[in-house]
Amino acid sequence: MERLKLAEFRRRVVAGAFPDFQRLSDAISAMQFVQADPIRSPARAQDLMLRQRVAGYLAGELEETYPELNAEEGYLFAYGFMTPEVWRNLRLRPHRKLKKLERDVLDAVAELGEVHPRGLDERFGRKSVKNYWGGKSQQTKRTLDHLHHHGYLRVVRREKGIRVYQVPEQIDGTAADPAERYRRLVLTTAGVFGAATKPTLVSELRSHNHLLPSRRDRIAAVDSLVEAEELREVDVAGITYLFRRENRLTDEVPERVRILAPFDPLVRDRARFQQLWGWDYRFEAYVPAAKRVRGYYAMPVLWRDQVVGWANANVVDDHLQVEFGYADKRPRPKAFRLQTEIEVEAMAMFLGLPSGAWELAL
């Protein structure tokens, strides 16, 4: 097993976290999965992540070009956009007997070809039911979401953020080995994170425990990938991380500032975050306002290979306003201010604002 000092491991993780793609389609194909989130502050998470990896990427581009992309939507370790290969591994869930409303909705989608949730109002009415968060959702929309989650439907496109569904082509899942499917999901998840511990991988994929109900079997599946050298091990201060064989862990870190989405693969694993940077980052959008420490949608700020703090960004009167906060002291080099201004200018352009339409509070 390779052993690395913390500083070297941190450099390698950061250096490998931002592959550079010229086209969005290439990014989706190579990354395999991009987490999505509906909050727009100042843009949705999937857009904030892709702008760091796709040259010239603009906010909303993924949603706008989705029908032309070779992509699907579904739930891996979180909801997001993925390659068809990953989606097929997710899709084959244990099928229980559908309820009458589910059968009727599925038949309606098959009949109509493509369905926006509102397109079923005339046939099924607009009855509301309690959703997962204790609020109210339209019953047919909940049914569509449920059918999609279990692989009966796919998302063909979005209209103003709302999913439009269709019935996918049928595939034969009788020969699909659950252990092999689980191993593929492990490899995809490991590729997204760059380097992750075995407990993290197993925990992140808990929504797919139906594939291997025994934790012992799930651990064995990960171990088999290590034995086959599809995952490699590295020891960092007594903690064993796994990374995909083809992932290049280099230590070439550019001198630049990056404002990251709260769910960016570099920072999503909070335990790894704490080990690498020595402070606890918390996503506070669902924390009561009075208890927030960093802000509603505080985004981690990466300087070279250090996450030095966070940024809150909002668009007010067609002007991007960005305010920084720091875990310790603000970096003093002039290069930090220069690179921060370059990053904020790039974010403004990504949001479709004119050059220079921003204010920065460091």
Secondary structure, 3 states (H helix, E strand, C coil): CEEECHHHHHHHHHHHCCCCECCHHHHHHHHCEEECCCCCCCCCHHHHHHHCCECCCCCCHHHHHHHHCCCEEEECCCEEEECHHHHHHHHCCCCCCCCHHHHHHHHHHHHHCCECHHHHHHHHCCCEEECCCCCEEEHHHHHHHHHHHCCCCEEEEEECCEEEEECCCCCCCCCCCHHHHHHHHHHHHHHHHCCECHHHHHHHCHHHCCCCCCHHHHHHHHHHHHHCCCEEEEEECCEEEEEECCCCCCCCCCCCEEECCCCCCCCCCHHHHHHHHCCCCCCCCCCCHHHCCCCCCCEEEEECCEEEEEEEEEEECCEEEEEEEECCCCCCCHHHHHHHHHHHHHHHHHCCCCCCCEEEEC
